[in-house]
Amino acid sequence: MVIKMISLILGGGVGSRLYPLTEQRSKPAVPIGGKYRLIDIPISNCLNSGVRRMFVLTQFNSASLNQHIKNTYHFDHFAPGFVDILAAEQRRGSDKWFQGTADAVRQSMRHLINQDYDYILILSGDQLYQMDFERMAREHVDKGADLTIATIPVVAKDATGFGIMKVNAEGMIESFVEKPKTDVLPEWTSEVSEANKRQGKHYLASMGIYIFSKEAIYKLFEEHGEAVDFGKEIIPAAITDGYKVASYEYNGYWTDIGTIGSFFDANIALTDDIPEFNLHDNKKMVYTRPRMLPPSKFFGTVFRHALVAEGCIVHAERVERTVVGIRSRLGAYSVISHCIIMGNDYFQRLEELVERDETPMGIGKHCIIEYAIVDKNVRIGDNVVIRGNPGKLADQETDTYVIVDGIVVVKKNATIPSGSRIGA
């Protein structure tokens, strides 16, 4: 049976918890893994699952996201498939921008009139995971569900930060609570596998991934015309109103990139021997813009657990537990440890590097940089020391850098003069 499904990917709001990475871009446009952007993750999951019709719903700081999608996702002229942008817009009868996740989908539904589909897959643009949506859709159909919610088993400590589902033995959701208090958690355990029980994962948390049957979503929007959020309003209403709401239990790797700390940890985890989110997989491919860059060059550098993208020129003494982004330049005798270096949008010409009396793009000589995120097109001079200290440094903001969660984040296009000292 062919499952006719279309995907709506939510582009996110202001993204204040990821500031300053979201100062000039939306959350889904934030670079990750050296060469990708966060939006590449849900789009790649869709493509790997046979879902080839996608709309990305955007509103805030979306110029770079729009450009990335335009330059990346081109489909065969003789096969149906697209990734299109649906920007928030004022129109006759409504002068409001998107007010929440459900409102964004509701306002966008009119653009689906000419599409042939039976199911809508709703995704977030700022999560890191690898999931087979076709398998989830087939479970949705087999259960005769109106709505299926992807859930992930979590321990009690994490359960208080999620929407928690009460799931019965048939896999149907009986009730839902948003971020329950610790004292009521025992009431919200669900039937999970023995392996999850041994790990203390007795709770099923919403992943913010939904499949709606076409008729059900239209009916829910009609019955709850003022609802603007899926988690707080539409989902509880669907359960209360007697819709068939199913759980799709997912046991793979998944993380919500919501804060600087979680973003930093997710990137550094990619340098593990065998990371839980595996970029080196023949089947679970992650796609992005093909830039046709030259190979990276290294000059005697010692690497320990590093991920290095294309087009880099590395003279550094040591690079450890670090993700090095495209076109990065790392100067001689520098030591880079536990860092995310996002790289550069273009190469500086040799004439510029030699003739101009200014700090070149990249990281200079004799630098020590630890526990830092260096955004794109940054210029760091020689003999600079940047030392973050997770959980120990107080939050701080200057014109060129921010300290959040103990991580030093050097802002996009910033210049750090030679001899500077930042952090611990």
N, C-alpha and C positions, 0 to 999 in steps of 0.2 A: 504494500500500500504506500503510495506517495503521500507524504505529509507536506501540505502546502503552508509554509510558515514564513513569516517576514519578521525582521528584527528591528527594534528601536533601541538605540544605544544612547543613554542619557549623558550629556556632555558635562554635567556638574554645574555647581554654582560658583560663588566667589572663590572658594577654596582657601579661606583665610588660615586654616591650620597648616597649610603647606607653604605659606608665605615665608621667604620672598621668592620661592620657585614659581609662584603663581602671580607675581607682580606684573609680568608682561605676557602671561600666557594662561590658558585655562588648564585645569588639572589633567585632562586627558592628553594635553600636548606636552606635558612634562617629560623630558628625556629619561630613559631608564635602560640599564644594561649596556651602556656604551654607544648604541646605535639605534635603539628603538624609541618609541614614545608610548605612553600608557595606552593610548587608543588602539595601538597595534594588537594589544592582547585580546580584547573582546572580538575585534574584527578577525583575527587569526583563528580564534576558537570557532567562530561562525563558519569561516571558509573550510576548516578541517572537519566540520560537522555537516557540510553540504548546504548550509544556509548562505545563499548568495545574493539576497536582497536585503540591504541594510540602510537604515536612515540614522544619522547621528544628529541628535537634538542639541543645539548649541545656544548659548546666550551671553556668556561673560568672557571677555578677552579671547575671542575665538579666531582671530585673524591667522595666527600661526597654525592652529588646528586645521582650519579650512585649507590652507596652503599645503599642509602635509598630506591630507587626504586627496586633494586634487593631484598632487605629484606622485602619489603612491599607487592608488588602486584603480587600475585600468583593466577592463574586462574584454573578453573576446566579443567582437561585433556580432558573431553568429550564435552566441549563447546568452541567455538571460542572466543578468547579474549587475549589481551596482552598489556603490557606497555613496549615498547622497547626503548633503547637509540640509537639515531643516532648522533654520535660525528662528529664534523667537521674533515675533512680528506683531505690530499693532494692525488692526483691521477693522472694518465696519462692524459695529456691535460689540467690540472689545478693544480697549486701549491698554490692557494689562500685559506685562511680560509673564513668563512662566513663574507661577507662584509655588511650585513644588513638583515632585516627581510625577504624581498622578495628573496634575494640571498640565504639565509639559506634554504628556502623552495625549490627554484629551484634546488639547489645542492642535495637535499634530495629526489627529485621526482623519481630518478632512483631506489630507494629502494622500491617503491610502485608498481613496475611492476607486481609482483605476487599477488597483492591484488585486490579483486573484489570490486569496489566502483564506485559510480556515483558523489559523493560530497566530498569535503575536508573541514573540520572544522579547522580553524587556530586560536590558542589561545595563550595568553601570560602566562608565568609561574609565574608572580609576581603581580597578582591582587586578590582582596578579594570580592567575590560575590557568589550568588547562582542563577543559571539560568537553565531553561529547554531548552536544545539545540534541542530536538526533536520538540518542538513547533516552534522554530526559523526555523528549516529545513523545516517544513511543510508549513510555510508561504513562504519560498524561492521557493518551488515547486509550490505552488498555484499561485504565481505571475509570474511564468516562468522566474525567474531572473537568470542572469549569475553570479552575485555576490550579496550577502546580507551582509550588515554591521550592527552590533548591535550598536544602538545609545542610548544615555541617555540624557534626558532634563536637561539643566543647565541654571543658571542665567548669566547675562552679565559679572559679575565679574570673573566667572570661564571660560567663553567662550574663553577668550584670551589665555588660556593655552592648548587648544585642537584643533584638526582638526574638523571643523564645517561643517555640511551638510546642503544644501538647499533642503528640501524635499517637494514634491508637495502633493496634497490632496489624490492621489492614493498610497502614500507611496513610491514613486520612487525618487531617488536622482538625482537632476538636476545639481548640481555643488558642489564644495568642496573647502575649503580654510584652510590652515594650520596656526593655531594660529593667527587669524585676529586681527588687531589693533582696539582699542576702537572706533575710528572715523568711521569705516566702518561696525560696528556691526549691525546697523539697517537694512542693506541690507541682513543680513543672518538669519533673523527669519524664522521659519517654522511653519506649522500648527500643534499645539499640543493640548492636551486635556484642558478642562476648568480648571481642578484642577491644571494643570501645569501653566496655564496662571495666575491663582490667586497667585501662588508662584513666579511669575516673570521668570519662566523657558520657555523662548521663543526660545531657541536655542538647536539644536540636535548635540551632540558631539559624535565623534567616540570612541568606547570602545576598539578598537583594537581586536575585535572578528569578524571573517569573515567566511562566507560559500561561497565557489566557486564551481560552476559546473565543473566537470572534464574537459570537452572540452574547457570551457572558460579559465581556468587557464593555460592550455597548450598553447592555442593560444596567450594569453597575454604575456607569457614568450617568445614565439617565436617572437612576434612583437616588444617586448621591451627588447631585449637581454642584454642591458647594465643597466637596472633598478635594483637597489639593495634594495629599500625600498618600502613597501606597501603604507604607508601614504603619502609620498612625491612624489612617481612616479607612481606606478601601479594603485592606485585608481583614481587619476586625469586622467590618460591615459584611463582607462576603461570608465569613464564618457564622456570624449572628443571623444573617438572613437565610441560611440554609443552603448556600451554594456548596457544591462538592469541591472541597479544597484539599489537595493532596500534597504530600511531602515527597521530594526526591532527595534521598539521602546521598550526599557526596562525601567520600572519604579520602580525597586527594588533597594536594597542597592548595591553599587559598589564603590570601591576605588582602585586607582592605588598606590601600595606600592613603591613609587619612591624615597623617601627621609627618613632620620632619623625621621623627624617630623611627616610625614604621617604614618610611621611604628609605632611610639610610640602612636599616637592618635588612630589608628585602634585597637591596642592591648588593650589599656585602655578602649576603648568603649565596649569591650567584657564583662566588669564587670558591665555594666548598668543593671538595673532591668530586662528590656526586650530589649536586644541589637538588633540593626537592622540586624546584621549578627548573626543569632541564631544557636549556636552549639547544642542546646538541642531541636532537631527536629527529629521526627520519619521518615519523608520522605526525607528531604534534609540532608542526612547524610554526615558527613565529615570523610573520612577514613584515616588511617595512620598505621604505623607499630605497631603490637600488641607486647608489650614488656613483658607481664606477670609480672608486678611489684607488690609489696605488696601495701596495702592501705597506705595512708598518716597518720601520727600521729601528734596530736596537744597537747600541754601541757599548757593549760590556756590562749592561745592566743585569743585576740579580733580581729575578722575579720569584716571589713566593705567593701562591694563590692569587693570581691576578687575571683579569679579563681585559684584553686589549683589542680595541676596534681598529678599523682600517685607517690608513693615512697618517699614522702617528710617527713622530721622530723622537726617540727616547735616548737621552744620554745619561739619565739619572743613575746614581750609584745603586739604589735599591728601591723596588716597588713591591709592596706587600699588602695583601688583603685589600686590593684596590681595583676599581673599575675605571678603565681609561677610555674615554670617549673619542669619537672620530676627530682626526686632524690635531690631536693633542701634541704639544711640544713640551718636553720635560728636560730641564737643563742639567748640565754635568754636575756630579757630586751631590745632587739633591737626593733626599730620602723621603719617600711618599708611603705612608702607612695608614690603613683603614680610611681610605678616602674614595670619593666619587668625583672624578675629573670628567666633566661633561664634554670638553673639547671645544672645537671652533667651527663656525659656519663657513669659513673659507681659509685658504692658505695665504699667508703674507708672502709677497714676492721677496726674493733674495735682496733686491735693491732696497726695499723698505727696511729690511732687518739691518742692513749695513749702514745706510745713509741717514736714516731718520734718527733724530735725537730724542727718542721716546722709548718707554718700556715695550718690548715686543709682546705679542700675544703668546700665552702659555706660561710656564713656570720657569723661573730663572735658575741660576747656578747657586750651589751651596745652600739650598733651601731645606727646611724640615717642615713637613706638613703632615699632621696626624688628626684623625677624626674630624674630617672636613668634607664639605661639598663645595666644589668649585664650579660655578655655573658657566655657561658658554661665553666665549670671547673675552675671558678675563686675562688681565695682564699683571703678572706677579714678578717683581724685580728680583735681584740677587740678594742672597743672605737674609731671606725672609723666614721667620718662624711663625707657623700657625699651629696651635695645639688646642684641639677640643678635648673635652673630658666629660663623657656622657654621665649625666646625673650629678655632676659636681659644679659646673659653671653656671652662674646666674644668667638669665636671659638678658640680651642686650641688642640694641640696634644702632648702627651708624650709617653713613651715606654709602659705604662700600661693603659692609658685611653685617650679618645678623648671627647672634648665638641663640639657638633654640634647642632645648633638650640636651644641652651640653655639646651640641654639634655646631661648629663654625660653618656658616653658609656664606660664601663670597658671592655677591650679587652679579647678575649678568652684566657684562661690559665694564665691570669695575676695574680700577687700577690700584694695585697695592704697591707702594714705593719700596725700593730696595732698603733693606735694613729694618723693615717693620716687624713688630712683635704683637701677635694677637692670641688671646686665650690664656691657658694655664701657663 
